[in-house]
């Protein structure tokens, strides 16, 4: 089974991608959420008290898909490749071109797939 990473905003928050992630989880793949959002603890330390409420959407989606909290990564706006690199991810699906280019430029074997491309699902299935 493959390790698959999903961005949240603009990606896993979409119904079609959420359904795909759920299908992949049910098929036995190891699903992660890697988001640029700030973790609750980091946000509270900055007095951004609205962030934890907004992160509830991430936790609710994860629960529906079957992703444990240990597989949700808040990068606190750091480039996602800093987390993904060297961890054996087969692919990362994201709508942010800068994040995708960072993954591609790293030469890590993780395949960066653009959620805004009309064939995103085909490219994901091809990789899996």
PAZAPA-4460 file (N, C-alpha, C; in steps of 0.05 Angstrom, whole numbers, plus 32768, in hexadecimal, padded with zeros to 4 digits):
% residues 128
    n_x    n_y    n_z   ca_x   ca_y   ca_z    c_x    c_y    c_z   seq   type   mol
   8011   7FE9   8000   8000   8000   8000   8012   8019   8000     1      X     A
   8007   802E   7FF5   8016   8047   7FF1   800F   805C   8007     2      X     A
   8023   806D   800C   801E   8085   801D   8016   809C   800A     3      X     A
   7FFF   80A7   8010   7FF4   80BD   7FFF   7FEF   80D5   8011     4      X     A
   7FF8   80EC   8008   7FF4   8105   8017   7FE1   8118   8008     5      X     A
   7FD0   8125   8017   7FBD   8138   800C   7FC0   8152   801A     6      X     A
   7FC0   8168   800B   7FBC   8183   8016   7F9F   8184   801F     7      X     A
   7F99   8198   8030   7F7D   819A   8038   7F6E   81B0   8028     8      X     A
   7F74   81C9   802D   7F65   81DF   8020   7F68   81DE   8002     9      X     A
   7F52   81DE   7FF4   7F53   81DD   7FD6   7F58   81C2   7FCB    10      X     A
   7F5C   81AE   7FDD   7F62   8193   7FD4   7F4F   817F   7FE2    11      X     A
   7F58   8175   7FF9   7F48   8162   8008   7F2D   816D   8011    12      X     A
   7F2B   8187   8012   7F12   8194   8019   7EFD   8192   8003    13      X     A
   7F06   818B   7FEB   7EF4   8186   7FD4   7EE6   816B   7FD7    14      X     A
   7ECD   8169   7FD0   7EBE   8150   7FD3   7EC9   813A   7FC2    15      X     A
   7ED2   8140   7FA9   7EDC   812B   7F97   7EF6   8120   7FA2    16      X     A
   7F08   8131   7FAC   7F21   8127   7FB6   7F1E   811A   7FD1    17      X     A
   7F0B   8124   7FE1   7F05   8116   7FFB   7EFC   80FA   7FF5    18      X     A
   7EEA   80F6   7FE2   7EE0   80DB   7FDB   7EF6   80CA   7FD1    19      X     A
   7F09   80D5   7FC1   7F20   80C5   7FB7   7F32   80BD   7FCF    20      X     A
   7F37   80CF   7FE1   7F48   80C9   7FF8   7F3B   80B3   8009    21      X     A
   7F21   80B4   800D   7F13   80A0   801C   7F15   8085   800F    22      X     A
   7F12   8085   7FF4   7F15   806C   7FE5   7F31   8060   7FE8    23      X     A
   7F45   8071   7FE7   7F60   8068   7FEA   7F66   805D   8006    24      X     A
   7F5A   806A   801A   7F5D   8060   8036   7F50   8045   8039    25      X     A
   7F38   8042   802E   7F29   8028   802F   7F38   8012   8020    26      X     A
   7F48   801A   800C   7F57   8006   7FFD   7F71   7FFE   800C    27      X     A
   7F76   800C   8022   7F8D   8004   8033   7FA5   8017   8030    28      X     A
   7FA3   802C   8020   7FBA   803E   801E   7FBC   804F   8037    29      X     A
   7FD4   8059   803D   7FD9   8069   8055   7FD6   8086   804D    30      X     A
   7FC0   8093   8057   7FB9   80AE   804F   7FC2   80C2   8064    31      X     A
   7FCE   80D7   805B   7FD7   80ED   806C   7FCB   8107   8062    32      X     A
   7FC8   811A   8075   7FC1   8136   806E   7FDA   8146   8075    33      X     A
   7FE4   8155   8061   7FFB   8167   8065   7FF2   8182   805C    34      X     A
   7FEC   8194   806F   7FE1   81AE   8069   7FF3   81C4   8073    35      X     A
   7FF2   81DB   8065   8001   81F2   806D   7FF5   8201   8085    36      X     A
   7FDD   81F8   808C   7FD0   8205   80A3   7FE2   8205   80BC    37      X     A
   7FDB   8216   80CF   7FE9   8216   80E8   7FDC   8203   80FB    38      X     A
   7FEC   81F4   810A   7FE2   81E2   811E   7FD5   81F2   8134    39      X     A
   7FC2   81E6   8142   7FB4   81F4   8158   7FC7   8200   816C    40      X     A
   7FDB   81F0   8174   7FEE   81F9   8189   7FFD   8212   817F    41      X     A
   8007   8211   8167   8016   8227   815B   8004   8240   8159    42      X     A
   7FEC   823C   8150   7FD9   8253   814D   7FD3   8260   8168    43      X     A
   7FCE   824F   817C   7FC8   825A   8197   7FE0   8269   81A2    44      X     A
   7FF8   8260   819D   8010   826E   81A7   8012   8289   819A    45      X     A
   8006   828D   8182   8006   82A7   8175   7FED   82B7   817A    46      X     A
   7FDC   82AD   818C   7FC2   82BA   8192   7FAF   82BA   817A    47      X     A
   7FB1   82A6   8169   7F9F   82A3   8152   7F89   828F   815B    48      X     A
   7F78   8297   816C   7F65   8285   8179   7F4F   827A   8166    49      X     A
   7F4C   8285   814E   7F39   827B   813B   7F42   8263   812C    50      X     A
   7F5C   825E   812C   7F68   8247   811C   7F5D   822C   8126    51      X     A
   7F5E   8226   8140   7F54   820C   8148   7F38   8205   813E    52      X     A
   7F26   8219   813E   7F0C   8214   8133   7F0C   820D   8115    53      X     A
   7F1D   821B   8107   7F1F   8216   80EA   7F2C   81FA   80E5    54      X     A
   7F3E   81F2   80F6   7F4B   81D8   80F2   7F38   81C1   80F7    55      X     A
   7F21   81C6   8104   7F0E   81B1   8109   7F05   81A5   80EE    56      X     A
   7F05   81B4   80D9   7EFD   81AA   80BE   7F11   8195   80B5    57      X     A
   7F2A   8199   80BB   7F3F   8186   80B4   7F3B   816C   80C4    58      X     A
   7F37   816F   80DE   7F33   8157   80EF   7F1A   8148   80E7    59      X     A
   7F04   8156   80E0   7EEC   8149   80D8   7EEF   8139   80BE    60      X     A
   7EFD   8145   80AB   7F02   8137   8092   7F13   811E   8097    61      X     A
   7F28   8122   80A7   7F39   810B   80AD   7F2A   80F4   80BA    62      X     A
   7F18   80FB   80CD   7F09   80E6   80DB   7EF7   80D8   80C7    63      X     A
   7EEA   80E6   80B5   7ED9   80DA   80A1   7EE8   80C7   808F    64      X     A
   7F00   80CE   8088   7F11   80BE   8075   7F1E   80A7   8084    65      X     A
   7F23   80AA   809E   7F30   8096   80AE   7F4E   809C   80B2    66      X     A
   7F55   80B5   80B2   7F71   80BE   80B6   7F74   80C5   80D3    67      X     A
   7F86   80B7   80E1   7F8B   80BD   80FD   7F99   80D8   8100    68      X     A
   7F95   80E5   8117   7FA1   8100   811C   7FBF   80FF   8118    69      X     A
   7FCC   80E9   811E   7FE9   80E6   811B   7FF2   80EA   80FE    70      X     A
   7FDF   80E7   80EB   7FE7   80EA   80CF   7FDC   8104   80C3    71      X     A
   7FD8   8118   80D4   7FD1   8133   80CC   7FE8   8145   80D3    72      X     A
   7FF4   8152   80BF   800B   8163   80C3   8004   817F   80BB    73      X     A
   8008   8191   80CF   8005   81AE   80CA   8021   81B9   80C7    74      X     A
   8027   81C3   80B0   8043   81CC   80AB   8047   81E9   80B5    75      X     A
   8033   81F6   80BF   8035   8212   80C9   8042   8224   80B3    76      X     A
   8039   821F   809B   8040   822F   8083   805C   8229   8079    77      X     A
   806A   8215   8083   8084   820C   8078   807E   81FC   805F    78      X     A
   8092   81FB   804D   808E   81EB   8034   8088   81CD   803C    79      X     A
   8075   81C2   802F   806D   81A6   8035   8083   8192   802F    80      X     A
   8094   8197   801C   80AA   8185   8016   80BB   8180   802F    81      X     A
   80BD   8194   8040   80CD   8191   8058   80C3   817A   8069    82      X     A
   80A9   8174   8069   809E   815D   8077   809F   8144   8065    83      X     A
   8097   8147   804C   8094   8130   803A   80AE   8122   8033    84      X     A
   80C3   8131   8030   80DC   8127   8025   80E8   810F   8035    85      X     A
   80ED   80FA   8027   80FA   80E3   8033   80E8   80D1   8044    86      X     A
   80CE   80D5   8043   80BB   80C6   8053   80AC   80B1   8043    87      X     A
   80B2   80AD   802A   80A7   8097   801A   808B   809C   8010    88      X     A
   8083   80B5   800C   8069   80BA   8001   8069   80B5   7FE3    89      X     A
   8054   80A8   7FD9   8051   80A2   7FBD   8048   80BB   7FAE    90      X     A
   8036   80CA   7FBA   802D   80E2   7FAD   8022   80F6   7FC2    91      X     A
   8021   810F   7FB9   8015   8125   7FC8   8003   8134   7FB5    92      X     A
   7FE9   8137   7FBD   7FD6   8146   7FAC   7FD1   8161   7FB9    93      X     A
   7FD4   8176   7FA9   7FD3   8191   7FB4   7FC9   81A4   7F9E    94      X     A
   7FBE   81BB   7FA6   7FB5   81CF   7F93   7FC9   81E6   7F91    95      X     A
   7FDD   81E6   7FA1   7FF1   81FC   7FA2   8009   81F6   7F91    96      X     A
   800C   8205   7F7B   8021   8200   7F68   803D   8202   7F75    97      X     A
   8040   8216   7F87   805A   8219   7F94   8061   8200   7FA5    98      X     A
   804E   81F5   7FB3   8053   81DC   7FC2   805A   81C5   7FB0    99      X     A
   804B   81C3   7F9A   8050   81AE   7F86   806C   81B0   7F7A   100      X     A
   8074   81C8   7F73   808E   81CD   7F68   80A4   81C7   7F7C   101      X     A
   809F   81CD   7F95   80B3   81C6   7FAA   80B7   81A8   7FAC   102      X     A
   80A2   8199   7FAA   80A4   817C   7FAB   80B3   8172   7F93   103      X     A
   80AB   817C   7F7B   80B7   8173   7F62   80D5   817A   7F62   104      X     A
   80DC   8192   7F6B   80F8   819B   7F6A   8109   818C   7F7E   105      X     A
   80FE   8180   7F92   810D   8172   7FA6   811A   8158   7F9C   106      X     A
   810F   814E   7F87   8117   8134   7F7D   810F   811C   7F8F   107      X     A
   80FF   8122   7FA3   80F4   810C   7FB3   80E1   80FC   7FA1   108      X     A
   80E0   80E2   7FA4   80CE   80D2   7F93   80B0   80D7   7F96   109      X     A
   80A8   80E6   7FAA   808C   80ED   7FAD   8083   80FC   7F94   110      X     A
   806D   80F3   7F88   8063   8100   7F70   8050   8116   7F78   111      X     A
   8055   812E   7F6E   8045   8145   7F73   802F   8147   7F5E   112      X     A
   8015   8147   7F67   7FFF   8147   7F55   7FED   815F   7F5B   113      X     A
   7FE7   816E   7F46   7FD7   8186   7F48   7FB9   8180   7F49   114      X     A
   7FAD   8187   7F5F   7F90   8181   7F63   7F7F   8191   7F50   115      X     A
   7F8A   81A7   7F44   7F7B   81B7   7F31   7F7D   81AD   7F15   116      X     A
   7F8D   8198   7F10   7F8F   818D   7EF5   7F77   817B   7EF0   117      X     A
   7F6C   817C   7ED9   7F53   816C   7ED3   7F58   814E   7ED6   118      X     A
   7F70   8145   7ED3   7F76   8128   7ED5   7F84   8120   7EEF   119      X     A
   7F80   8130   7F04   7F8D   812A   7F1E   7F88   810D   7F27   120      X     A
   7F6F   8104   7F24   7F69   80E9   7F2E   7F77   80D4   7F1D   121      X     A
   7F78   80D8   7F03   7F86   80C5   7EF2   7FA4   80C3   7EFA   122      X     A
   7FB0   80DA   7EFF   7FCC   80DB   7F06   7FD1   80CD   7F21   123      X     A
   7FBF   80D1   7F33   7FC1   80C4   7F4E   7FBF   80A5   7F4A   124      X     A
   7FAB   809D   7F3C   7FA7   8080   7F39   7FBE   8073   7F2A   125      X     A
   7FC9   8082   7F17   7FE0   8078   7F08   7FF8   8074   7F1A   126      X     A
   7FFB   8085   7F2E   8011   8083   7F41   800D   806C   7F55   127      X     A
   7FF4   8067   7F5B   7FEE   8053   7F70   7FED   8038   7F62   128      X     A
***
